[in-house]
Amino acid sequence: MAATVLAPWSVHPATADTIQSEKARAAQLAAEIQAQSQKVNRLAESYDLAQIQANQLAQQLAGVKAQVAASQAKADSAKASLVRVAVDAYVTGGSQASDQQLFQTDASQAVVGQGYLSSIASDQQSLVDQYTLARQQLAHEQTQLAGAQAAAAANAASLQRTAQEASAAAASEQATLNQVNGRIATLVAQLQAQEEAQRRAAAEAAARAAAAAAEAAANAGDFIGSAPRPAPAPSAGAQAAVNFAYNQIGKPYEWGASGPDSYDCSGLTMASWEAGGVSLPHYTVSQYDDTYRISADQLQPGDLVFWDFPGEANPGHVGIYVGGGNVVVADHSGAPVREESMYFDGSPMGFGRVG
């Protein structure tokens, strides 16, 4: 199978449809990779079998070659023996041990001697013929085995090449799948960023509306506690309060705690502003009452941000503003002191400046 080529990717705004399309492409590639992998596994098994068969044929061929050599040696030996008998008969008239029996002066006895020599020669020739036939048969078998071995080796080589091609195709498709997965991750991140931006914009709009309403209520004398007071400039201890809050990040939340090892929400802001030289009560409502009302666009590091409990008008939670739209908070059990967007728990109900 040819390797899949990934088409150039045009940059489009991330949408659920584009992500779904890329996921479908990734699933198709994963299926193709699995099919290629199965093909490689089958080819590898076939290659192993072909190698075994080629090795067996090589062993058989080696055995036949040895038998051919042995048969040739026997045939050569028989031929040599036959030649010696013929030469001996020609030169000396036969074996010295049988001269009297083989070579007599009268014609009848000479015929008997010649017959004996012919019998010896015939036996030797029979051996030569037998070994020659055996050698020819073994040579034929050797030729057949050599051909089978060559075919088996060619088959194994072909299987190996095919497996390598399939492996290369699978690797190429895996690289393509990695690219597609990268695209999916990018699209998901883009979509999440878009949704987060929309959420933040909506939350900020709601916060501005809530702050405006709170400021209007403050001006009308509807705030909890004392009457509204003009907000002063940020206190000189604000930076020290912010630095202290940052240094507590990672410590655990504990109800009623104000440090140094754990905090609840108002305990953290109280301890932070204590480092800034201002004493605050360890109670969210009291901290709300004891601070100057400001709007969201007036926030400065060190100011306090308040959230209400769902369905209630009173502040139920407080954090310290550290700039950039973020706060440091200790908000609930199981979560450490950390930095968050000031909209992490919904829109704030109000903001306070420590005087």
CORURGI-V838265 format. One line per field, one symbol per residue. ss: DSSP state (@ for helix, = for strand, . for the rest). psi: psi as a letter, one per 40 degrees, with the letter a starting at -180 (. if undefined). Layout:
ss = ???
psi = ???
This chain:
ss = ...............@@@@@@@@@@@@@@@@@@@@@@@@@@@@@@@@@@@@@@@@@@@@@@@@@@@@@@@@@@@@@@@@@@@@@@@@@@@@....@@@@@@@....@@@@@@@@@@@@@@@@@@@@@@@@@@@@@@@@@@@@@@@@@@@@@@@@@@@@@@@@@@@@@@@@@@@@@@@@@@@@@@@@@@@@@@@@@@@@@@@@@@@@@@@@@@@@@@@@@..................@@@@@@@@@@....==....=...==.@@@@@@@@@@@........@@@@@@..===.@@@.....=====......=========..====......=.====........====..
psi = hiihhhiihihiihiddddddddddddddddddddddddddddddddddddddddddddddddddddddddddddddddddddddddddddeeahdefddddgididddddddddddddddddddddddddddddddddddddddddddddddddddddddddddddddddddddddddddddddddddddddddddddddddddddddddddddddddefeiiaiiiihhiiiidedddddddddeeheiihhheifieeiiadddddddddddeehhiighddddddeihhiideehihdiihiiiiheieiheiiihheifeiihigdihehihihiieedfahieiiihh.
